[in-house]
Amino acid sequence: MSDIAPDPATAAAQIDPATFQRHVGTTFLVDRAADRIPLRLDEVVDARSGGGMLRFSLFFHGPPDRLLAQGTYPFHHDALGAIALFIVPIVGSNAERIVYEACFSRPTPPAPAP
């Protein structure tokens, strides 16, 4: 069963750092043409900065010989299901890995009424 709802509108509201923090160290499979590239979720950086906005980043490590260009890709995870993420290869890549970042910034959900 997926942790994230299949409906895009509902799924967007469920995407938060805690959702991904539970899966640090696990592998996501990324579809590219006829190939699936494994990316390991290495770190979740929660940069909550207030002002009613939720901001955080996901950092993935991928194989050094299979570069994914900046863009949106379908990601598949055993617990989270399928989700489309926009990723960018970033500084920190080396001969052992390519590092990718997915950034999120959205309004925080309103607090429940008392």
Contacts in CASP RR format, 6 or more apart in sequence:
PFRMAT RR
TARGET T0000
AUTHOR 0000-0000-0000
METHOD contacts of the structure
MODEL  1
MSDIAPDPATAAAQIDPATFQRHVGTTFLVDRAADRIPLRLDEVVDARSG
GGMLRFSLFFHGPPDRLLAQGTYPFHHDALGAIALFIVPIVGSNAERIVY
EACFSRPTPPAPAP
2 79 0 8 1.000
2 80 0 8 1.000
2 81 0 8 1.000
2 82 0 8 1.000
3 14 0 8 1.000
3 19 0 8 1.000
3 79 0 8 1.000
3 80 0 8 1.000
3 81 0 8 1.000
4 11 0 8 1.000
4 14 0 8 1.000
4 15 0 8 1.000
4 19 0 8 1.000
4 80 0 8 1.000
4 81 0 8 1.000
4 83 0 8 1.000
5 11 0 8 1.000
5 14 0 8 1.000
6 82 0 8 1.000
11 83 0 8 1.000
12 106 0 8 1.000
13 109 0 8 1.000
15 83 0 8 1.000
15 104 0 8 1.000
15 106 0 8 1.000
16 54 0 8 1.000
16 56 0 8 1.000
17 44 0 8 1.000
17 46 0 8 1.000
17 56 0 8 1.000
19 80 0 8 1.000
20 41 0 8 1.000
20 44 0 8 1.000
20 58 0 8 1.000
20 80 0 8 1.000
21 44 0 8 1.000
21 46 0 8 1.000
22 79 0 8 1.000
23 41 0 8 1.000
23 77 0 8 1.000
23 79 0 8 1.000
23 80 0 8 1.000
24 41 0 8 1.000
24 42 0 8 1.000
24 43 0 8 1.000
24 44 0 8 1.000
25 40 0 8 1.000
25 41 0 8 1.000
25 42 0 8 1.000
26 40 0 8 1.000
26 41 0 8 1.000
26 77 0 8 1.000
26 78 0 8 1.000
26 79 0 8 1.000
27 38 0 8 1.000
27 39 0 8 1.000
27 40 0 8 1.000
27 41 0 8 1.000
27 77 0 8 1.000
28 38 0 8 1.000
28 39 0 8 1.000
28 40 0 8 1.000
28 41 0 8 1.000
28 60 0 8 1.000
28 75 0 8 1.000
28 76 0 8 1.000
28 77 0 8 1.000
28 80 0 8 1.000
29 36 0 8 1.000
29 37 0 8 1.000
29 38 0 8 1.000
29 39 0 8 1.000
29 75 0 8 1.000
29 76 0 8 1.000
29 77 0 8 1.000
30 36 0 8 1.000
30 37 0 8 1.000
30 38 0 8 1.000
30 39 0 8 1.000
30 68 0 8 1.000
30 73 0 8 1.000
30 74 0 8 1.000
30 75 0 8 1.000
30 76 0 8 1.000
31 73 0 8 1.000
31 74 0 8 1.000
31 76 0 8 1.000
32 66 0 8 1.000
32 68 0 8 1.000
32 73 0 8 1.000
35 66 0 8 1.000
36 76 0 8 1.000
37 62 0 8 1.000
37 63 0 8 1.000
37 66 0 8 1.000
37 68 0 8 1.000
38 62 0 8 1.000
38 63 0 8 1.000
39 60 0 8 1.000
39 61 0 8 1.000
39 62 0 8 1.000
39 75 0 8 1.000
39 100 0 8 1.000
40 60 0 8 1.000
40 61 0 8 1.000
40 62 0 8 1.000
41 58 0 8 1.000
41 59 0 8 1.000
41 60 0 8 1.000
42 59 0 8 1.000
42 60 0 8 1.000
42 61 0 8 1.000
42 99 0 8 1.000
43 58 0 8 1.000
43 59 0 8 1.000
44 56 0 8 1.000
44 57 0 8 1.000
44 58 0 8 1.000
44 59 0 8 1.000
45 56 0 8 1.000
45 57 0 8 1.000
45 59 0 8 1.000
46 56 0 8 1.000
47 55 0 8 1.000
47 56 0 8 1.000
47 57 0 8 1.000
48 54 0 8 1.000
48 55 0 8 1.000
48 56 0 8 1.000
49 55 0 8 1.000
50 108 0 8 1.000
52 107 0 8 1.000
52 108 0 8 1.000
53 105 0 8 1.000
53 106 0 8 1.000
53 107 0 8 1.000
53 108 0 8 1.000
54 104 0 8 1.000
54 105 0 8 1.000
54 106 0 8 1.000
54 107 0 8 1.000
54 108 0 8 1.000
55 103 0 8 1.000
55 104 0 8 1.000
55 105 0 8 1.000
56 103 0 8 1.000
56 104 0 8 1.000
57 101 0 8 1.000
57 102 0 8 1.000
57 103 0 8 1.000
57 104 0 8 1.000
58 85 0 8 1.000
58 101 0 8 1.000
58 102 0 8 1.000
58 104 0 8 1.000
59 99 0 8 1.000
59 100 0 8 1.000
59 101 0 8 1.000
60 87 0 8 1.000
60 99 0 8 1.000
60 100 0 8 1.000
60 101 0 8 1.000
60 102 0 8 1.000
61 97 0 8 1.000
61 98 0 8 1.000
61 99 0 8 1.000
61 100 0 8 1.000
62 97 0 8 1.000
62 98 0 8 1.000
62 99 0 8 1.000
62 100 0 8 1.000
63 97 0 8 1.000
63 98 0 8 1.000
64 93 0 8 1.000
64 94 0 8 1.000
64 95 0 8 1.000
64 96 0 8 1.000
64 97 0 8 1.000
64 98 0 8 1.000
66 98 0 8 1.000
67 89 0 8 1.000
67 98 0 8 1.000
68 87 0 8 1.000
68 89 0 8 1.000
68 98 0 8 1.000
68 100 0 8 1.000
69 89 0 8 1.000
70 86 0 8 1.000
70 87 0 8 1.000
70 88 0 8 1.000
70 89 0 8 1.000
71 86 0 8 1.000
71 87 0 8 1.000
71 88 0 8 1.000
72 84 0 8 1.000
72 85 0 8 1.000
72 86 0 8 1.000
72 87 0 8 1.000
73 84 0 8 1.000
73 85 0 8 1.000
73 87 0 8 1.000
74 82 0 8 1.000
74 83 0 8 1.000
74 84 0 8 1.000
75 82 0 8 1.000
75 83 0 8 1.000
75 84 0 8 1.000
75 85 0 8 1.000
76 82 0 8 1.000
77 83 0 8 1.000
85 102 0 8 1.000
86 102 0 8 1.000
87 100 0 8 1.000
87 101 0 8 1.000
87 102 0 8 1.000
88 100 0 8 1.000
88 101 0 8 1.000
88 102 0 8 1.000
89 98 0 8 1.000
89 99 0 8 1.000
89 100 0 8 1.000
90 99 0 8 1.000
90 100 0 8 1.000
90 101 0 8 1.000
91 99 0 8 1.000
92 99 0 8 1.000
93 99 0 8 1.000
END
